[in-house]
Every structure is written in structure tokens, then in C-alpha cells.
Amino acid sequence: MNTDRREFLVSLSAALVAGVGSGFGQSQDPATGAAIVGQGKYQWKVVPGWGVLDKDTPVKDCHAMIQVKDDRIFLLTNETKNNVIIYDRAGKLLGKWGTEFPGAHGFTLLEEKGKEFFFITDHDRHQFFKTTLDGKILETWDYPKESGKYANAGEFKPTHVALAPDGGFFVVDGYGKSWCHRYDKKGKWEKCFGGDEGDGANLVCAHGAWVDTRDPKKLLWITSRSESKLKRYTQDGKLVDIIELTGSQPNFIVPFGDHTLIPCLRGNVAKNGTMDNGFLCVLDPDRKVISNLAAPAPQYAEGKLGALAADTKLFTYPHGMLIDDQQSIYVAQWNSGRTYPIKLERVKA
């Protein structure tokens, strides 16, 4: 066992043991001692050491994860020795590719005529790309000069792509000027919204986006991370409503049946956490938080959600996440000391 892997497992095991008496997680699996996080019907337990590799396959910031139709799990990292790492469910390395994405950040799966492809955003290159599953770049988009919102390419720092039902897509410029750009199905720029617009329709760190095809209105959700808000728009860019996630810094929107999962980078400091300890929120179909993973149960007063804060040190800046077809959660973490993703298995009621 290499040194990095051994140190990771030792530190995680120590944290699990220490957490039993210090608020680490809401409960514990009596058979394995693994931390169980969440509340009510929405609880998951940690799988220690999942996906930990060696110096030949390093990570830097782990930004996002995707499962494709053949069950393989893809991790996106800004480590240019291997921007994409491919795992099986057990965390075994299946392959890797990519050396050209120093700002690899957003990762979106799309399907065209039965074939799967990726969108990758790179905020350091100020571009986004369409690739095959084995890493061939099929198309590259530069900054949307036609929008009139940018003096130069350096101001455009895209963080995510969301698919539109008509075959087009949206690109959010979360680390740039926080505009959301709409492109048609041929990849041509059409319009933008968000940015510094007033009346609440603005975005501040428009980090992640997703079109809710579960809803007949097919609203576009965008995380306004620095405001700790989720904002929902029509596909023409008109603000519909705002979901407050007080102090949470939401990153992405991940559908889970008729529920929704939100990885939160960090929240207010709680007794056993720090500002770098984040958590995951579970929203019900009415967009109310009903469970927090690695944070206390949500509290509402007169319909308003109380401040959110991690009460464990399980997650360090949880950034992107995947929930697979067996309802296991995989969490990719930013600025976490080059750690590999954390896997959690669903606890059945």
C-alpha cells in the first residue's frame, strides 16, 4: 500500500472513530462502525477508502462525476496528468485520459442518436468542449463575443453546461461575470441573462445549472452560489422564483427521482465544523429541505429555512456529486488536499 493511500485511510478511520462522541454524523452502523449521515428516510453511510489510487493516477481538485450507461463512473479533476479517471462501482481504476484541461470544472453527459458524449468547461482556458467518452475533442467553443458582455476572452470563465430539451444548451459563467448563455441545437449563441441584472434576476457565482424535465414547465435551475440561493428561470431567462439555502453556497443541482440533491461547498460554522466543511441537502418535490448529510436536520420557522452548517468533518468543500442507479452517492471535493471522492451507500429504511 502506498504512503498516500495508507495515510488517507488512517486519517479517515480516525475521523470515523473520533466522530462517535463528537457529533460526527447523526448515527453509526453497528456492524461496520461507518458514519451514517442524513435524517429520516434519507440517510447514507460512508464507504471508507473508495476509489483511492496512487501517485501514478493523482488528483488535484475533484470537480464532478458522471455514470454512463455501461455503469462506468467518470471523475473530472484539474490534474493534467489525467483529467478524467474512470472507475467501476467498487472504485477500481478502469482507465484515464486528458492532459489539456488545467481548469477542468463542469462535466455534463449528453446523448445523441444513442451515443454518449461529454461537455467539459475549462475556466482557465476560457472555453468549453464536446468530447467522446474516450477523450477526443469534437468541438470547441470560445468566449461568446457576440453577447457584448466581455471585453476579452479572459473575462469568460465557464463552470457548467446544462442541456435544454430542444437539443440546445445553457452555459453558466460562474467564475467570470455570472451570465447564463443560451445556445441552440447547432451550438450557436442565442442570448444571455443573469449577470448583474436587477430585481433578483441577477446571478453571483452562477456555478451550476440544470433543466428540470420532471416539471411540464421545464424550468432552468441555476445556483447563485455566493448568494446561497437557487434561482429558477424560464428557458427564455425570466426569473420565476428563488429558493433560499441560507449560508450554504450551493454548487450544483442533481435530480434524485422527484427529489433533488444539492452539494453545498460550505455553510455557517457549527460546533464541530469549520468553514471548509460542507454538506449535502435533500429537497423534496416542493423544494423544501428535508435532510442534510453531514449537517443537522433542517429547521424551518414560519416557512423560512434556518441557517445551515456542517456539524461533521466528513466533507471538505464538497463540490460535485453523482447519485448512481443504486442510489449510492459519490462526492468530489475541491481544495481538499488532493483527496479522492467519497462514496456513501443508501441506508434502507
Secondary structure, 3 states (H helix, E strand, C coil): CCHHHHHHHHHHHHHHHHHCCCCCCCEECCCCCCEEEEECCEEEEEECCCCCCCCCCCCCCEEEEEECCCCCEEEEECCCCCCEEEECCCCCEEEEECCCCCCEEEEEEEEECCEEEEEEEECCCCEEEEECCCCCEEEEECCCHHHCCCCCHHHCCCCEEEECCCCCEEEECCCCCCEEEEECCCCCEEEEEECCCCCCCCCCCEEEEEECCCCCCCCEEEEEHHHCEEEEECCCCCEEEEEECCCCCECCCEEECCEEEEEECCCCCCCCCCCCCCEEEEECCCCCEEEEECCCCCCEECCEECCCCCCCCCCCCEEEEEECCCCCEEEEECCCCCCCCEEEEECCC
